[in-house]
């Protein structure tokens, strides 16, 4: 009996050692979720992961097929950080689960975006009232500031019998509108401006009057402040890094670099969430 107990203790000890060393080996590896704002956009972050690795930061990219999936991964601790939509990021901050670090600076110098309303050509201009959507099919991306959050922030939207149609990304929403699967689309302005030449039968009819941070990187509050600072410093330095690798990263992401981002940059986003009825108990879906 004593020998059997000794053998069992030895096996347990070996398992503990394996678990400890495995955890130690991967302690500094950062799991970052990347969302698909546009088709195949997540894959564009591979060069950035290699760039971070060269700076001593081991990164594992985890692609999220849609915004709700990304939100669940972050909130349950499957990932440590996320290049997020501003809406999902703001919800995580509201829940006291996340801290923002940086956001994208586009090639034109902008680092924010807004919701735009797209409809078939010759449609009436957006009236900025719920009545505009009366009995209409409205396509948008779930949990997007330039999508579902904007839609539900419109005063009186619940009483006009608007029919939500959900798309996995902003460009997918525009595609569904073009196919006749919806009457109106609410999407991110940068995505519309980038691909609108493909859709001559669609037109811009209005927009939100406020802006949201573009592609913010948020960290779980469980990540050490030292690691957050290290990653933030590396990303902020990307803009002025003249190395071939840095230029390749900027070109692939189509950005100038990154800019420091804080809670105050989400002022309009928080206002949208409040108008949409989102609070700390929000479970990433509208009933």
C-alpha positions in Angstrom: 0.0 0.0 0.0 2.8 2.4 0.9 4.6 1.7 -2.4 1.4 2.4 -4.3 0.9 5.7 -2.5 4.5 6.7 -3.2 4.0 6.0 -6.9 0.8 8.0 -6.9 2.6 10.9 -5.2 5.4 10.8 -7.7 2.9 10.9 -10.6 1.2 13.9 -9.1 4.5 15.6 -8.6 5.4 15.1 -12.2 2.1 16.5 -13.4 2.5 19.5 -11.1 6.0 20.1 -12.5 4.8 19.8 -16.1 1.9 22.2 -15.4 4.2 24.7 -13.7 6.8 24.7 -16.4 4.2 24.9 -19.1 2.6 27.9 -17.4 6.0 29.5 -16.9 7.0 29.0 -20.5 3.9 30.7 -21.8 3.4 33.3 -19.1 4.5 36.2 -21.3 2.6 35.1 -24.4 -0.2 37.6 -25.2 -3.4 36.2 -26.8 -4.9 38.9 -28.9 -8.3 38.7 -30.6 -8.8 40.4 -34.0 -12.2 41.2 -35.4 -13.2 41.1 -39.0 -14.5 44.7 -39.8 -13.9 43.9 -43.4 -13.5 40.7 -45.3 -10.1 39.0 -44.4 -9.0 42.1 -42.4 -7.9 40.0 -39.4 -5.2 38.3 -41.5 -3.6 41.7 -42.0 -2.4 41.6 -38.4 0.0 38.7 -38.9 2.9 41.1 -39.8 2.2 43.1 -36.7 2.4 40.0 -34.5 5.8 39.3 -36.1 6.9 42.9 -35.4 5.9 42.5 -31.7 7.8 39.2 -31.5 10.9 41.0 -32.7 10.5 43.4 -29.8 10.3 40.6 -27.3 6.5 40.3 -27.1 5.2 36.8 -28.0 1.7 37.2 -29.6 -0.9 34.6 -30.5 -3.5 36.0 -32.8 -7.1 34.6 -32.4 -9.5 35.6 -35.2 -13.1 36.4 -34.3 -15.6 35.6 -37.0 -18.0 38.3 -35.7 -18.3 40.9 -33.0 -20.4 38.9 -30.5 -17.9 36.0 -30.7 -15.1 38.4 -29.9 -17.0 39.9 -27.0 -17.6 36.5 -25.5 -13.9 35.5 -25.9 -12.7 38.6 -24.2 -15.3 38.6 -21.4 -14.6 35.0 -20.5 -10.8 35.4 -20.5 -10.0 33.3 -23.6 -8.0 36.2 -24.9 -5.9 38.8 -23.0 -6.4 41.7 -25.4 -8.4 42.6 -28.5 -8.2 44.9 -31.5 -11.8 45.8 -31.0 -14.7 47.8 -32.4 -15.3 50.9 -30.3 -18.7 49.6 -29.2 -17.4 46.3 -27.9 -14.5 48.1 -26.3 -16.8 50.5 -24.5 -19.0 47.7 -23.2 -15.9 46.0 -21.8 -14.8 49.2 -20.1 -18.4 49.7 -18.8 -18.2 46.2 -17.2 -14.8 47.2 -15.7 -13.1 44.3 -17.6 -10.8 46.3 -19.9 -8.5 49.3 -20.3 -7.8 51.0 -23.6 -4.3 51.4 -24.9 -4.0 52.7 -28.5 -6.0 53.0 -31.7 -5.3 53.2 -35.4 -4.3 56.3 -37.3 -5.5 56.0 -40.9 -3.3 57.1 -43.8 -5.4 60.3 -44.0 -4.5 61.2 -40.4 -7.9 60.3 -39.0 -8.2 58.0 -35.9 -12.0 58.0 -35.5 -15.0 56.9 -37.5 -18.8 57.4 -37.5 -21.9 55.6 -38.6 -23.3 56.4 -42.1 -26.7 55.5 -43.5 -26.6 53.9 -46.9 -29.7 53.3 -49.1 -30.5 52.6 -52.8 -29.7 55.5 -55.1 -32.3 58.3 -55.2 -33.7 57.4 -51.7 -34.7 60.3 -49.5 -32.1 61.9 -47.2 -31.9 60.5 -43.6 -34.2 62.5 -41.3 -32.3 61.5 -38.1 -35.6 60.2 -36.7 -36.9 56.7 -36.1 -39.7 57.3 -38.7 -37.1 57.0 -41.4 -36.8 53.3 -40.7 -40.5 52.6 -40.4 -41.3 49.2 -41.8 -37.9 49.0 -43.3 -35.3 46.1 -43.2 -32.2 47.6 -41.7 -28.9 45.7 -42.1 -26.0 46.3 -39.7 -23.2 44.6 -37.8 -24.2 43.4 -34.3 -22.5 45.2 -31.4 -21.0 47.9 -33.7 -21.1 51.6 -32.8 -21.6 52.2 -36.6 -24.3 49.5 -36.6 -26.5 47.9 -34.0 -25.6 50.2 -31.2 -26.4 53.3 -33.3 -29.6 51.7 -34.5 -30.9 51.0 -30.9 -29.7 54.5 -29.8 -32.3 56.2 -32.1 -35.2 57.5 -30.0 -38.4 55.7 -30.7 -36.8 53.0 -32.9 -38.7 50.2 -31.0 -42.1 51.6 -32.1 -41.6 51.9 -35.9 -41.6 48.2 -36.8 -38.1 48.4 -38.3 -36.7 44.9 -39.1 -33.1 44.2 -38.1 -30.9 42.2 -40.5 -27.6 41.2 -39.1 -24.3 41.0 -41.1 -21.0 39.6 -40.0 -19.1 42.8 -41.1 -19.7 46.3 -42.4 -18.8 45.3 -46.0 -21.1 42.3 -45.7 -23.9 44.7 -44.7 -23.3 46.8 -47.7 -23.3 43.7 -49.9 -26.6 42.5 -48.5 -28.2 45.9 -49.1 -27.0 45.8 -52.7 -28.5 42.4 -53.1 -31.9 43.6 -52.0 -31.9 41.8 -48.6 -32.4 45.1 -46.8 -33.7 48.6 -47.5 -31.1 50.5 -45.5 -27.6 49.8 -44.1 -25.9 51.4 -41.1 -22.1 51.0 -41.5 -18.7 52.5 -40.7 -17.9 55.5 -42.9 -14.3 54.3 -43.7 -15.6 51.0 -45.0 -18.2 52.7 -47.2 -15.7 55.2 -48.6 -13.3 52.3 -49.4 -15.7 50.1 -51.3 -18.5 52.5 -52.5 -17.2 52.5 -56.1 -18.3 48.8 -56.3 -21.9 49.8 -55.6 -23.1 52.6 -58.1 -26.7 51.8 -57.2 -26.2 52.7 -53.5 -25.9 56.1 -52.0 -24.9 57.9 -48.8 -28.1 59.5 -47.3 -26.9 60.6 -43.8 -24.7 60.0 -40.8 -24.3 60.1 -37.1 -23.0 63.4 -35.7 -20.5 61.9 -33.3 -17.3 59.9 -33.8 -15.8 56.8 -32.2 -12.2 55.5 -31.7 -11.0 53.5 -34.7 -9.8 49.9 -34.0 -8.9 50.4 -30.3 -6.6 47.9 -28.7 -8.0 47.0 -25.2 -6.4 44.9 -22.5 -7.9 42.7 -19.9 -7.5 44.1 -16.4 -5.8 40.8 -15.6 -2.8 41.6 -17.8 0.1 43.1 -15.9 0.5 46.9 -16.2 4.1 46.4 -17.1 3.2 44.2 -20.2 0.5 46.7 -21.2 3.0 49.5 -21.0 5.6 47.6 -23.1 3.1 46.7 -25.8 1.8 50.3 -25.9 5.3 51.7 -26.2 6.1 49.5 -29.1 2.9 50.3 -31.0 3.3 54.0 -30.4 6.8 53.9 -31.8 5.7 52.1 -35.0 4.7 55.4 -36.7 8.3 56.7 -36.7 10.1 53.4 -37.2 11.7 53.6 -40.6 12.7 49.9 -40.7 11.5 47.8 -43.6 9.5 45.6 -41.2 7.7 48.6 -39.7 6.9 50.0 -43.2 5.5 46.6 -44.2 3.3 46.5 -41.1 1.9 50.0 -41.8 1.3 49.2 -45.4 -0.5 45.9 -44.6 -2.8 47.6 -42.0 -3.1 50.7 -44.2 -2.3 53.0 -41.3 0.2 55.6 -40.3 0.6 54.1 -36.9 -1.1 54.2 -33.5 -2.1 56.9 -31.1 -2.6 56.7 -27.3 -6.2 56.1 -26.3 -8.0 56.6 -23.0 -11.5 56.3 -21.7 -12.2 59.9 -22.5 -11.9 59.2 -26.2 -15.0 57.0 -26.0 -17.3 59.9 -24.9 -19.6 59.6 -27.8 -19.5 55.8 -27.8 -20.6 55.7 -24.1 -23.4 58.1 -25.0 -24.6 55.7 -27.8 -24.6 52.8 -25.4 -26.5 54.7 -22.8 -29.2 55.7 -25.4 -29.3 52.1 -26.6 -30.1 50.9 -23.0 -26.8 49.2 -22.5 -25.4 49.0 -18.9 -23.0 46.9 -16.9 -25.4 43.9 -17.0 -25.6 43.8 -20.8 -25.1 40.3 -22.1 -23.9 41.1 -25.7 -27.3 40.8 -27.3 -30.5 42.8 -27.7 -33.8 41.1 -27.1 
